[in-house]
Amino acid sequence: MRATEPVPAHPDQPGGASSASGGLLDLLSVAAVVLDAEGRIVLWSPQAEELFGYSADEALGRYAGRLLVEEQHLKLVNGLFEQVMAGKAGGGGASGWAGVFPMRHRDGSTRLVEFRNMRLEDDRKDLYALGLATDQATLRSVERDLALSTRLVSQSPIGLAVVDTDLRYVTVNPALERINGLSAAEHVGRKVHEALPFLDTESIEASMREVLATGVPILDRESVGRTPAAPDREDVWSVSFYRLEASNGKVLGVATSVVDVTERRRATIEAAQARQRLALVADASIRIGTTLDLDVTARELADVSVPQLADVAAVDVLDSVLNGRSAATSGPAVFRALAVASAYPNEAVRAADPPGDVARYEADRLVTQCVNTGRPVRVSHVSGDDLPSIARSPEAAALLATAGLHSYLAVPLIARGKVLGALDLKRTRNPEPFTADDEVLAGELAARAAVCIDNARWYRQARNTALTLQRSLLPQQPPDQPGLEIASRYQPAQAADEVGGDWFDVIPLTGDKSALVVGDVMGSGISAAAMMGQLRTATRTLAELDLEPAQVLHHLDRITDRMGQPITTCIYAVYDPHQAQCLISNAGHLPPVLLRPGRPPELLDLPTGAPLGVGEVTFHTTTLDLSPGDRLVLYTDGLVETRDRAIDVRLDTLLSHLTDPPRSLEETCDLLLHALRQPGDHDDVALLIARATVMTAQGDQS
C-alpha cells in the first residue's frame, strides 16, 4: 500500500480539503513508515522517499532493517523492533521507542534521523510498528529557531503583539504589557479598541486594516497618548505594523512593534535647541573680534546677542580696567558703557547707559554683584521690586517697567582670570524667561568676547605706549628659556659706533613657550633706535596675547604704518618645548638657518612676506619641528650683506662657517661675527642662536 495520496477531509471540518500545506509538519517533512510484525515495510509515505531516497516500489515488502540499517547496527535495530512490538518501554513511552539513529540513504550516505516508534494494532489483532522520522539537523534547526523566537519575543525591550484578521489580540509580550499598563490577559481575545480605549484606536485599527489588505508595512508611525502605566504623563511611541503570513502565503494577522521614544523625542528637541545655541556660538566666533578696536568688538558682542538671546543687550567695561588699574571686588563699580543693541525700538534702550558714558552703580545693583563676584546673576521673573536693583536710577527703572522687562541676566566678562566688565541682557518682548541653558550660552558668548575685548584693550595700551616711547635700551643678555639654550650678540655699526635699528629679544610666554624675535629698522641713529625700542615694546605686549606669529606681525605692521615710521623687517618665532615645535613668521627678513646634528645647515624656505610698515599685507605662519640638539640661527642683514659681494654668495659663506664642527652657542656667535664682519661696516648686527634641549618633568633642561 502506498501512502501517496491524501485522505479527503470533510468539508466542514477544520483543515479540510480546502486547506493548504505550510504547517510545522511540512517544514519538518515528517516521514511515516509502517512495518508488519516481521519487520517488512507495508506503508511508505512520500516524505519517507524524500528522507531515505527509496521510492515506494523500491521499499514496500522489503525488510526495513536490511534496507536502511548498516550491517553492524542490524542486531541492535532488531532488538529495538522486538521491544516495540512487545509493547515494552524503550525511551518513547509505554509501548514505543524514541531516539536518534544513523540510517543508510539510497545514495550510500549515512545520516542521523530522529525517530518516534510505536506499536499499532488493527481490528484483527494484527500488530504493526509505526515509525515517524525526520532529519535530525532539520529538527534541531527548527527547535533552535522556535526557542530563539520565543525568547526574542519574551525578552525584547520592544513591545510586540500579534492580532488576528479580526484585529483581536492573539499574543503580547511583557514589554507591551508594561507600555500599555495592562496584563496579557487584558489584551488577548479583545479587539484593539476594546483593550486600549484610552488611545486613538481608530487610526491604529485603520492602519492595521490597510496592512492586512495591501501587505505593505507601515513603519515608525508616531503615536502620542497616556496609558494606565503613566496616566499623568504624555508618552510618545514609534509604532510599526506588518502583515504575518504562513509559509504557504495564508494571511494570519498583523504584527505590531511599539517603541517608547518619549526620551528620544525630548532629546531631539533638546538637541535642536543645542544646535541653535552652537550656531549662535559659531556665529559669535566669526562676528566678534574682527578687529582690535575695543568699541567695535563690544558692539559686535551686543549685536550677536540680539534677538536670539535677548531683546536688549549692553556691554559695559570697568573704568578701572581701561585705565590699567586693578578692579575692586567689593563696593560700588564704575562702568564705561561701550555698546547697546536692541532687537526693536524699545524703552529699555533709553534705560541703558549711552556708549561712552561713565556711570557709577552701587553695591546693591545686580550688575555690580556680577562683576564683584565674577558670577552670573539671573532673575528669571522680574517683579516691580527687582527693578531698582537692575536700573541705574529711578528714572531708568520706570523706563524698564514701561518696556515690559520680565527677565534679566548679567554675565561677567572674564579674560585671563580678570573681570573686565559685564554683558547685560534683558527680555521684554520675548515671552520666555531666561533659563540655566541661556545662562550657559550667555557665559560662552561672554567668555569668547572677553578675550577679544581684552586683546583689544591690550592692543590699545600697546599702541598708546608705542606712540609715547622715545627710546628703548637694548635688551640685556636673555637667560635660557624652558627647552631652549640661548646665545645672542648685538654689534653696532663699526663705522661710527652708532646704535642702529637692529634688535633681538627672547620673551617668556605662558606654558613654558618662548618668543624669539630679530628685527631691523631701516636707518640708523637716534630715530632708528627709538623706533626699535617702540617696536620691541609693542612686540612684547602683543606676545602676551598668545597670538600666532603671523598675527603678531600683522599688528606690528599696522602699528608701524600708523606711526609713519621707516619700513622694518622682522622674524618672529614661538617655540613650544612640550610640542617640540616652532611657529615662525617672516616680514621681509633674511631666512633663518636651521642646523640639525649630522646634517648640513640649511636656509629655511619661509614665505618672505612684506616688511612691516607696508600696510594691508598677509603674513604666514610656518610650523617647524625641533628635536633636542637642533639649532636655529636668527640674524640681521648686517651680518651677511656687503657692498662688493652678492647676497647669495654671502649666505653660502654663512652656511659654510656653520658646517664646521659643532661649537657652543657662545663660540658660534663669536665665530660668525669674527668671520663675517669687516672693519668699517656701516650696519649694525643682531644675532640670536637658540638650541633645543631636553626638558625633564620638573622643567629642567639638558
C-alpha positions as CSV (number, residue, x, y, z in Angstrom):
1,M,0.0,0.0,0.0
2,R,1.4,3.4,-1.0
3,A,0.7,6.3,1.3
4,T,0.9,8.8,-1.6
5,E,-2.5,10.4,-1.7
6,P,-4.2,12.5,1.0
7,V,-7.3,11.2,2.6
8,P,-10.1,13.7,1.9
9,A,-11.4,15.5,4.9
10,H,-14.9,16.5,5.5
11,P,-15.6,20.0,4.0
12,D,-17.0,21.2,7.3
13,Q,-14.0,20.0,9.3
14,P,-11.1,22.4,10.1
15,G,-8.2,21.8,7.8
16,G,-10.4,20.0,5.3
17,A,-9.9,19.6,1.6
18,S,-9.6,23.4,1.2
19,S,-6.6,23.7,3.5
20,A,-3.1,24.1,2.0
21,S,0.2,22.9,3.2
22,G,2.6,25.0,5.0
23,G,2.5,23.9,8.6
24,L,5.2,22.8,11.0
25,L,4.9,19.1,9.9
26,D,5.6,20.2,6.3
27,L,8.5,22.3,7.5
28,L,9.9,19.2,9.3
29,S,9.0,16.9,6.4
30,V,8.0,14.1,8.8
31,A,8.2,10.7,7.2
32,A,5.8,7.9,8.1
33,V,6.8,4.2,7.7
34,V,4.6,1.2,8.8
35,L,6.2,-2.3,9.3
36,D,4.4,-5.5,9.8
37,A,5.1,-8.0,12.6
38,E,8.0,-9.4,10.6
39,G,9.6,-6.1,10.0
40,R,8.6,-5.7,6.4
41,I,7.6,-2.3,5.0
42,V,3.9,-2.2,4.3
43,L,3.3,1.6,4.2
44,W,5.8,4.2,2.8
45,S,5.0,8.0,2.7
46,P,6.3,10.4,0.1
47,Q,8.3,12.1,2.9
48,A,10.0,8.7,3.6
49,E,11.1,8.7,-0.1
50,E,12.4,12.2,0.3
51,L,14.2,11.3,3.6
52,F,15.7,7.9,2.6
53,G,15.8,8.1,-1.2
54,Y,13.9,5.0,-1.9
55,S,10.6,5.1,-3.9
56,A,7.6,3.2,-2.6
57,D,8.1,0.5,-5.3
58,E,11.7,0.0,-4.0
59,A,10.7,0.0,-0.3
60,L,7.4,-1.8,0.0
61,G,7.7,-5.5,1.0
62,R,11.3,-5.3,2.0
63,Y,12.7,-5.7,5.5
64,A,13.4,-2.3,6.9
65,G,16.5,-3.3,8.8
66,R,18.2,-4.7,5.8
67,L,17.2,-1.8,3.6
68,L,18.0,1.1,5.9
69,V,20.5,0.0,8.5
70,E,24.2,-0.8,8.3
71,E,25.1,-4.4,9.0
72,Q,26.9,-3.6,12.3
73,H,23.7,-2.0,13.6
74,L,21.3,-4.6,12.5
75,K,21.3,-6.7,15.7
76,L,20.6,-3.6,17.8
77,V,17.8,-2.5,15.5
78,N,16.1,-5.9,15.6
79,G,16.2,-5.8,19.4
80,L,14.6,-2.4,19.5
81,F,11.9,-3.6,17.0
82,E,11.2,-6.6,19.2
83,Q,10.8,-4.2,22.2
84,V,8.3,-2.0,20.3
85,M,6.3,-5.0,19.1
86,A,6.3,-6.5,22.6
87,G,5.0,-3.2,24.0
88,K,8.0,-2.6,26.2
89,A,9.1,0.9,27.1
90,G,12.3,2.0,25.3
91,G,12.6,5.7,25.7
92,G,9.5,6.6,23.7
93,G,6.8,5.9,26.2
94,A,4.9,2.8,27.5
95,S,5.0,1.0,24.2
96,G,7.4,2.7,21.9
97,W,10.9,3.9,21.3
98,A,12.3,7.4,20.5
99,G,15.8,8.4,19.7
100,V,18.4,9.2,17.1
101,F,19.8,6.5,14.9
102,P,22.2,6.5,11.9
103,M,20.3,5.4,8.8
104,R,21.5,4.5,5.3
105,H,20.4,6.6,2.4
106,R,19.8,5.1,-1.0
107,D,22.9,7.0,-2.3
108,G,25.0,5.1,0.2
109,S,25.5,8.0,2.7
110,T,24.6,7.8,6.3
111,R,22.5,10.5,8.1
112,L,21.2,10.9,11.6
113,V,17.4,10.5,11.8
114,E,15.2,11.4,14.8
115,F,12.6,8.6,15.3
116,R,9.4,8.1,17.2
117,N,8.3,4.4,17.0
118,M,5.1,2.9,18.4
119,R,3.1,-0.3,18.1
120,L,-0.2,-0.3,16.2
121,E,-3.0,-2.9,16.4
122,D,-5.8,-3.4,13.9
123,D,-9.3,-4.8,14.3
124,R,-7.9,-8.3,13.6
125,K,-5.5,-8.0,16.5
126,D,-2.6,-7.9,14.0
127,L,0.4,-5.8,15.2
128,Y,2.3,-3.2,13.3
129,A,5.1,-0.8,14.0
130,L,4.7,2.9,13.1
131,G,7.8,4.9,12.6
132,L,7.8,8.7,12.4
133,A,11.1,10.1,11.3
134,T,12.7,13.4,10.4
135,D,16.2,14.6,9.6
136,Q,17.9,15.4,12.9
137,A,19.6,18.6,11.6
138,T,16.3,19.9,10.3
139,L,14.6,19.2,13.6
140,R,17.3,20.8,15.7
141,S,17.3,23.9,13.5
142,V,13.5,24.2,13.9
143,E,13.9,23.8,17.7
144,R,16.6,26.4,17.8
145,D,14.5,28.8,15.7
146,L,11.4,28.3,17.8
147,A,13.3,28.7,21.1
148,L,15.1,31.8,19.8
149,S,11.8,33.3,18.5
150,T,10.1,32.7,21.9
151,R,13.0,34.3,23.8
152,L,13.2,37.2,21.4
153,V,9.6,38.0,21.9
154,S,9.5,37.5,25.6
155,Q,12.8,39.3,26.4
156,S,12.6,42.0,23.8
157,P,12.5,45.6,25.3
158,I,10.3,46.5,22.3
159,G,6.6,46.0,22.8
160,L,5.4,43.2,20.4
161,A,1.9,42.0,19.7
162,V,0.0,39.9,17.2
163,V,-3.6,40.4,16.2
164,D,-5.7,38.1,14.0
165,T,-7.5,39.1,10.9
166,D,-10.4,40.4,13.1
167,L,-8.0,42.6,14.9
168,R,-8.2,40.7,18.1
169,Y,-5.1,40.3,20.2
170,V,-3.6,36.8,20.0
171,T,-0.4,37.5,22.0
172,V,1.5,40.3,23.6
173,N,5.0,40.3,25.1
174,P,5.9,41.6,28.6
175,A,7.3,44.8,27.2
176,L,4.0,45.8,25.7
177,E,2.3,44.8,29.0
178,R,4.5,47.4,30.7
179,I,4.0,50.0,28.0
180,N,0.2,49.8,28.0
181,G,-0.1,49.1,31.7
182,L,-2.3,46.1,31.0
183,S,-1.6,42.4,31.5
184,A,-1.6,39.9,28.7
185,A,-4.9,38.5,29.8
186,E,-6.4,42.0,29.5
187,H,-5.3,42.0,25.8
188,V,-5.8,38.5,24.4
189,G,-9.1,37.9,22.8
190,R,-10.1,41.6,22.8
191,K,-10.1,43.9,19.8
192,V,-7.7,46.8,19.9
193,H,-10.4,49.4,20.6
194,E,-11.7,47.3,23.4
195,A,-8.4,46.8,25.1
196,L,-7.0,50.3,24.5
197,P,-9.9,52.8,24.7
198,F,-7.6,55.4,26.1
199,L,-5.6,55.7,22.8
200,D,-6.5,56.8,19.3
201,T,-7.6,53.3,18.3
202,E,-9.5,54.4,15.3
203,S,-6.3,55.4,13.5
204,I,-4.5,52.3,14.9
205,E,-7.1,49.9,13.6
206,A,-7.3,51.8,10.2
207,S,-3.5,51.2,9.8
208,M,-3.9,47.6,10.7
209,R,-6.7,47.0,8.1
210,E,-4.6,48.8,5.5
211,V,-1.6,46.5,6.2
212,L,-3.9,43.4,6.1
213,A,-5.3,44.5,2.7
214,T,-2.1,45.6,1.0
215,G,0.6,43.7,2.7
216,V,2.7,46.9,2.7
217,P,4.3,47.5,6.2
218,I,3.7,50.8,8.0
219,L,6.9,51.8,9.8
220,D,7.7,54.3,12.5
221,R,4.4,55.9,12.8
222,E,4.4,58.3,15.7
223,S,1.6,57.9,18.3
224,V,1.1,60.1,21.4
225,G,-1.1,59.4,24.4
226,R,-1.5,58.4,28.0
227,T,-1.8,54.9,29.3
228,P,-2.6,53.3,32.7
229,A,1.1,52.8,33.1
230,A,1.7,56.6,33.3
231,P,-1.7,58.4,33.3
232,D,-0.1,61.7,34.3
233,R,2.5,61.8,31.6
234,E,2.1,62.1,27.8
235,D,4.3,59.5,26.1
236,V,5.4,59.2,22.5
237,W,5.7,55.8,20.7
238,S,7.1,54.7,17.4
239,V,4.7,52.1,16.1
240,S,5.2,49.7,13.1
241,F,2.7,47.3,11.5
242,Y,3.4,44.4,9.2
243,R,1.4,41.5,7.9
244,L,2.0,38.0,9.1
245,E,1.8,35.2,6.5
246,A,2.2,31.4,6.7
247,S,4.8,29.7,4.5
248,N,2.0,29.0,2.1
249,G,1.0,32.6,1.9
250,K,-2.1,32.4,4.1
251,V,-2.7,35.7,6.0
252,L,-2.6,35.1,9.7
253,G,-2.9,38.6,11.0
254,V,-0.9,41.7,11.8
255,A,2.2,42.0,14.0
256,T,2.9,45.3,15.7
257,S,6.0,46.7,17.4
258,V,5.9,49.6,19.8
259,V,9.0,51.5,20.9
260,D,8.8,54.2,23.6
261,V,10.5,57.2,22.1
262,T,9.5,59.7,24.7
263,E,13.0,60.3,25.9
264,R,14.3,60.3,22.3
265,R,11.8,63.0,21.3
266,R,12.7,65.1,24.3
267,A,16.4,64.6,23.4
268,T,15.6,65.6,19.8
269,I,14.0,68.8,21.0
270,E,16.9,69.5,23.3
271,A,19.4,68.7,20.5
272,A,17.7,71.2,18.2
273,Q,18.0,73.8,20.9
274,A,21.6,72.8,21.4
275,R,22.2,73.2,17.7
276,Q,20.7,76.7,17.8
277,R,23.0,77.5,20.7
278,L,26.0,76.1,18.9
279,A,25.1,78.0,15.8
280,L,24.9,81.2,17.8
281,V,28.3,80.5,19.3
282,A,29.8,79.7,15.9
283,D,28.3,83.0,14.6
284,A,29.8,84.8,17.5
285,S,33.2,83.3,16.7
286,I,33.0,84.8,13.2
287,R,31.5,88.1,14.1
288,I,33.2,89.0,17.3
289,G,36.9,90.1,17.3
290,T,37.2,91.0,13.7
291,T,39.4,94.0,14.7
292,L,41.4,95.1,17.7
293,D,39.2,98.1,18.1
294,L,37.7,98.0,21.6
295,D,34.4,99.8,20.8
296,V,33.9,97.7,17.6
297,T,34.4,94.5,19.5
298,A,31.9,95.5,22.2
299,R,29.3,96.4,19.5
300,E,29.9,93.0,17.8
301,L,29.1,91.2,21.1
302,A,25.9,93.2,21.7
303,D,24.8,92.7,18.1
304,V,25.3,88.9,18.3
305,S,23.2,88.7,21.5
306,V,20.0,90.1,19.9
307,P,17.5,88.9,19.1
308,Q,18.5,85.2,19.6
309,L,19.3,85.6,23.2
310,A,17.9,88.9,24.4
311,D,15.7,91.8,23.3
312,V,18.2,94.3,24.6
313,A,22.0,93.8,25.2
314,A,24.5,96.1,26.7
315,V,28.3,95.8,27.1
316,D,29.9,97.7,29.9
317,V,33.6,97.6,30.9
318,L,35.0,98.6,34.3
319,D,36.6,102.0,34.0
320,S,39.5,100.9,36.2
321,V,40.4,98.2,33.8
322,L,40.5,100.6,30.9
323,N,42.8,102.8,32.9
324,G,45.2,99.9,33.7
325,R,44.2,99.7,37.4
326,S,43.0,96.6,39.3
327,A,39.3,96.3,39.7
328,A,37.8,96.2,43.1
329,T,36.0,93.1,44.3
330,S,33.5,94.9,46.7
331,G,31.7,98.1,46.9
332,P,30.3,100.2,44.1
333,A,31.5,99.8,40.5
334,V,32.2,102.4,37.9
335,F,31.4,101.3,34.3
336,R,32.2,102.8,30.9
337,A,29.4,101.9,28.5
338,L,30.8,100.6,25.2
339,A,27.7,99.3,23.3
340,V,24.0,98.9,23.4
341,A,21.9,96.8,20.9
342,S,18.2,96.2,20.6
343,A,16.1,93.8,18.6
344,Y,13.5,96.6,18.0
345,P,12.8,100.2,19.2
346,N,12.5,99.8,23.0
347,E,12.2,102.0,26.0
348,A,14.7,99.7,27.7
349,V,17.4,101.1,25.4
350,R,16.8,104.5,26.9
351,A,17.3,103.0,30.4
352,A,20.8,101.8,29.4
353,D,23.9,103.9,29.7
354,P,24.8,105.6,26.3
355,P,28.0,104.3,24.8
356,G,31.0,106.4,26.0
357,D,29.3,107.4,29.3
358,V,30.8,106.6,32.7
359,A,28.2,105.5,35.3
360,R,28.5,104.5,39.0
361,Y,26.5,101.6,40.2
362,E,26.1,101.0,43.9
363,A,27.0,97.7,45.6
364,D,23.3,96.6,45.7
365,R,22.9,96.7,41.9
366,L,22.8,93.3,40.3
367,V,25.4,94.2,37.6
368,T,27.8,95.3,40.4
369,Q,27.3,92.0,42.2
370,C,28.0,90.2,38.9
371,V,31.5,91.9,38.4
372,N,32.4,91.8,42.1
373,T,31.7,88.0,42.4
374,G,32.7,87.1,38.8
375,R,29.5,85.1,38.6
376,P,26.3,85.4,36.5
377,V,23.2,87.0,38.1
378,R,19.8,85.8,36.8
379,V,16.3,87.0,37.6
380,S,14.1,84.7,35.6
381,H,10.9,86.5,36.6
382,V,11.4,90.2,37.2
383,S,8.9,91.9,39.6
384,G,8.5,95.6,40.3
385,D,10.6,95.1,43.4
386,D,13.5,93.9,41.3
387,L,13.7,97.0,39.0
388,P,15.6,99.3,41.4
389,S,18.4,96.7,41.7
390,I,18.6,96.5,37.9
391,A,18.4,100.1,36.8
392,R,20.9,102.8,37.4
393,S,18.3,105.3,38.6
394,P,14.6,105.6,39.4
395,E,14.0,107.1,36.0
396,A,15.7,104.1,34.3
397,A,13.6,101.8,36.4
398,A,10.4,103.4,35.2
399,L,11.6,103.1,31.6
400,L,12.2,99.4,32.2
401,A,8.8,99.0,33.6
402,T,7.2,100.7,30.6
403,A,9.2,98.5,28.3
404,G,7.8,95.4,30.0
405,L,11.1,93.9,31.3
406,H,10.2,90.5,32.7
407,S,13.5,88.6,32.7
408,Y,17.1,89.7,33.4
409,L,20.6,88.2,33.1
410,A,24.0,89.6,33.6
411,V,27.2,87.6,33.0
412,P,30.8,88.7,33.7
413,L,33.3,89.4,31.0
414,I,36.4,87.4,32.2
415,A,39.7,87.1,30.3
416,R,42.9,85.6,31.7
417,G,41.4,85.4,35.1
418,K,40.5,89.1,35.3
419,V,36.9,90.5,35.4
420,L,36.7,93.2,32.7
421,G,33.0,94.1,32.8
422,A,29.6,92.6,32.2
423,L,27.2,91.6,29.4
424,D,23.8,92.9,30.4
425,L,20.8,91.1,28.8
426,K,17.1,91.9,29.1
427,R,13.9,90.3,27.7
428,T,10.8,92.4,27.1
429,R,9.0,91.1,24.1
430,N,10.4,87.5,24.1
431,P,7.9,85.8,26.5
432,E,10.3,83.1,27.7
433,P,12.2,83.7,30.9
434,F,16.0,83.3,31.0
435,T,16.9,79.7,31.9
436,A,20.0,77.9,33.1
437,D,20.8,77.0,29.5
438,D,20.5,80.6,28.5
439,E,22.9,81.4,31.3
440,V,25.4,78.9,30.0
441,L,25.1,80.2,26.4
442,A,25.5,83.8,27.5
443,G,28.5,82.8,29.5
444,E,30.0,81.1,26.5
445,L,29.5,84.3,24.4
446,A,30.9,86.4,27.1
447,A,33.9,84.2,27.6
448,R,34.8,84.3,23.9
449,A,34.1,88.0,23.6
450,A,36.0,88.8,26.7
451,V,39.3,87.5,25.2
452,C,38.7,89.6,22.1
453,I,37.9,92.7,24.3
454,D,41.0,92.1,26.4
455,N,43.1,91.7,23.3
456,A,41.7,95.0,22.0
457,R,42.3,96.6,25.4
458,W,45.9,95.3,25.3
459,Y,46.3,96.4,21.8
460,R,45.1,99.9,22.7
461,Q,47.6,100.1,25.5
462,A,50.4,98.7,23.3
463,R,49.6,101.3,20.6
464,N,49.5,104.2,23.1
465,T,52.7,103.0,24.7
466,A,54.4,102.7,21.3
467,L,53.4,106.2,20.3
468,T,54.9,107.7,23.5
469,L,58.1,105.8,23.6
470,Q,61.2,107.9,22.7
471,R,64.0,105.5,23.1
472,S,64.4,101.9,24.3
473,L,67.6,100.4,25.6
474,L,68.9,97.3,24.0
475,P,67.9,94.1,25.9
476,Q,70.1,92.6,28.5
477,Q,71.6,89.2,27.8
478,P,68.5,86.9,27.8
479,P,68.6,83.9,30.1
480,D,68.0,80.4,28.8
481,Q,64.3,79.5,28.5
482,P,62.5,76.2,29.2
483,G,63.6,73.8,26.5
484,L,66.0,76.3,24.9
485,E,69.6,77.3,25.3
486,I,70.1,80.9,24.2
487,A,73.1,83.0,23.0
488,S,72.9,86.5,21.5
489,R,75.1,89.3,20.3
490,Y,74.5,92.9,19.3
491,Q,77.2,94.8,17.4
492,P,76.8,98.4,16.4
493,A,77.9,99.7,13.1
494,Q,81.6,99.9,13.3
495,A,81.9,102.9,11.0
496,A,80.7,105.4,13.6
497,D,80.0,103.2,16.6
498,E,76.3,104.1,16.4
499,V,73.3,102.3,17.8
500,G,71.1,101.5,14.9
501,G,67.7,99.9,14.5
502,D,68.6,96.2,14.7
503,W,67.3,94.3,17.7
504,F,66.7,90.9,19.2
505,D,64.5,89.6,22.0
506,V,63.6,86.5,23.9
507,I,60.2,86.7,25.5
508,P,58.9,84.1,28.1
509,L,55.3,83.1,27.3
510,T,52.8,81.0,29.1
511,G,53.0,77.2,29.1
512,D,56.9,77.3,29.0
513,K,56.8,78.7,25.5
514,S,59.3,81.4,24.3
515,A,59.1,84.0,21.6
516,L,62.3,84.6,19.6
517,V,62.5,87.9,17.8
518,V,65.0,89.5,15.5
519,G,64.2,92.8,13.6
520,D,65.9,95.5,11.6
521,V,64.6,99.1,11.4
522,M,65.8,100.8,8.3
523,G,68.2,103.6,9.0
524,S,70.5,104.3,12.0
525,G,70.9,106.8,14.7
526,I,68.6,108.1,17.3
527,S,65.4,107.8,15.2
528,A,66.1,104.2,14.3
529,A,66.9,103.3,17.9
530,A,63.7,105.0,19.1
531,M,61.7,103.1,16.5
532,M,63.4,99.9,17.5
533,G,62.5,100.5,21.2
534,Q,58.9,101.2,20.3
535,L,58.6,98.0,18.2
536,R,60.3,95.9,20.8
537,T,57.9,97.1,23.5
538,A,54.9,96.6,21.2
539,T,56.2,93.1,20.3
540,R,56.5,92.2,24.0
541,T,53.0,93.5,24.7
542,L,51.5,91.6,21.7
543,A,53.3,88.5,22.7
544,E,51.4,88.4,25.9
545,L,48.3,87.9,23.9
546,D,49.5,84.4,22.9
547,L,48.8,85.1,19.2
548,E,50.2,83.2,16.3
549,P,53.4,84.8,14.8
550,A,51.6,85.9,11.7
551,Q,49.0,87.7,13.8
552,V,51.7,89.5,15.8
553,L,53.4,90.7,12.6
554,H,50.0,91.8,11.3
555,H,49.5,94.1,14.3
556,L,53.1,95.3,14.3
557,D,52.6,96.1,10.6
558,R,49.6,98.3,11.5
559,I,51.4,100.0,14.3
560,T,54.4,100.7,12.1
561,D,52.2,102.0,9.3
562,R,50.2,104.3,11.6
563,M,53.3,105.8,13.2
564,G,54.6,106.7,9.8
565,Q,58.0,105.1,10.7
566,P,60.6,103.6,8.4
567,I,60.0,100.1,7.0
568,T,61.2,97.3,9.2
569,T,62.0,93.7,8.6
570,C,61.3,91.1,11.3
571,I,61.4,87.4,12.2
572,Y,59.0,86.3,14.9
573,A,59.1,82.7,16.2
574,V,57.4,80.9,19.1
575,Y,58.9,77.7,20.4
576,D,56.8,75.2,22.5
577,P,59.1,72.7,24.2
578,H,56.3,70.4,25.1
579,Q,55.2,70.1,21.5
580,A,58.8,70.3,20.2
581,Q,57.5,72.8,17.6
582,C,58.5,76.2,16.5
583,L,55.9,78.5,14.8
584,I,57.7,81.1,12.7
585,S,56.7,84.0,10.5
586,N,58.7,86.4,8.3
587,A,58.2,90.0,7.5
588,G,60.6,90.7,4.6
589,H,63.6,89.4,6.6
590,L,66.5,87.2,5.6
591,P,65.8,83.5,6.2
592,P,67.0,81.8,9.4
593,V,69.4,78.9,9.4
594,L,68.5,75.5,10.7
595,L,71.2,73.2,12.0
596,R,70.4,69.6,12.8
597,P,73.0,67.2,14.2
598,G,74.6,65.2,11.4
599,R,73.1,67.2,8.6
600,P,74.4,70.2,6.7
601,P,73.0,73.6,7.7
602,E,70.1,74.9,5.6
603,L,68.3,78.2,5.0
604,L,64.6,77.8,5.9
605,D,62.3,78.2,3.0
606,L,59.7,80.5,4.5
607,P,57.1,82.7,2.9
608,T,59.1,86.0,2.9
609,G,56.2,88.4,3.5
610,A,56.4,92.1,3.1
611,P,58.3,94.3,5.6
612,L,56.5,96.0,8.4
613,G,55.0,99.3,7.6
614,V,53.9,98.5,4.0
615,G,50.3,98.0,5.3
616,E,47.5,95.7,4.4
617,V,49.7,92.6,3.7
618,T,49.2,89.0,4.7
619,F,51.8,87.1,6.8
620,H,52.0,83.4,7.1
621,T,53.0,81.1,9.9
622,T,55.2,78.1,9.3
623,T,55.4,75.1,11.7
624,L,58.9,73.7,12.3
625,D,59.7,70.5,14.3
626,L,62.7,70.9,16.5
627,S,64.4,68.0,18.1
628,P,66.9,68.2,21.0
629,G,70.2,69.5,19.6
630,D,68.6,71.4,16.7
631,R,69.8,75.0,16.5
632,L,68.1,78.0,14.9
633,V,70.2,81.0,13.9
634,L,68.4,84.3,13.5
635,Y,70.3,87.4,12.3
636,T,70.0,90.8,10.7
637,D,71.3,91.7,7.3
638,G,74.4,93.5,8.8
639,L,75.9,90.0,9.3
640,V,76.0,89.0,5.7
641,E,75.4,92.0,3.4
642,T,78.4,93.8,1.9
643,R,78.7,96.3,-0.9
644,D,81.0,94.2,-3.0
645,R,79.6,90.7,-2.7
646,A,76.3,89.2,-3.9
647,I,73.9,88.3,-1.1
648,D,73.7,84.6,-2.3
649,V,77.4,84.3,-2.0
650,R,77.4,85.7,1.5
651,L,74.7,83.4,2.6
652,D,76.7,80.5,1.3
653,T,79.6,81.8,3.3
654,L,77.4,81.9,6.4
655,L,76.4,78.3,5.9
656,S,80.0,77.2,5.3
657,H,81.0,78.6,8.7
658,L,78.2,76.8,10.3
659,T,79.3,73.5,8.7
660,D,82.4,73.4,10.9
661,P,82.5,71.0,13.9
662,P,79.8,71.8,16.5
663,R,80.7,74.6,19.0
664,S,79.0,76.0,21.9
665,L,76.4,78.7,21.1
666,E,78.6,81.4,22.6
667,E,81.6,80.3,20.5
668,T,79.4,80.1,17.4
669,C,78.3,83.8,17.9
670,D,81.9,84.9,18.2
671,L,82.9,82.9,15.2
672,L,80.3,84.4,12.9
673,L,80.9,87.9,14.0
674,H,84.7,87.5,13.6
675,A,84.5,85.7,10.2
676,L,81.7,87.7,8.5
677,R,82.1,91.2,9.9
678,Q,84.6,93.6,8.3
679,P,86.2,96.7,9.6
680,G,84.2,99.8,8.8
681,D,80.9,98.0,8.2
682,H,78.1,100.6,8.1
683,D,75.3,98.4,9.5
684,D,74.7,97.1,13.0
685,V,74.1,93.4,13.6
686,A,71.7,91.5,15.9
687,L,72.4,87.7,16.2
688,L,70.3,85.2,18.2
689,I,71.0,81.5,18.3
690,A,68.7,79.0,20.1
691,R,69.3,75.3,20.7
692,A,66.5,72.9,21.6
693,T,67.2,71.0,24.8
694,V,65.5,68.1,26.6
695,M,63.0,69.1,29.3
696,T,62.6,67.0,32.4
697,A,59.3,66.6,34.3
698,Q,60.4,69.3,36.6
699,G,61.0,71.7,33.7
700,D,64.9,71.4,33.9
701,Q,66.7,71.1,30.6
702,S,69.8,69.4,29.3
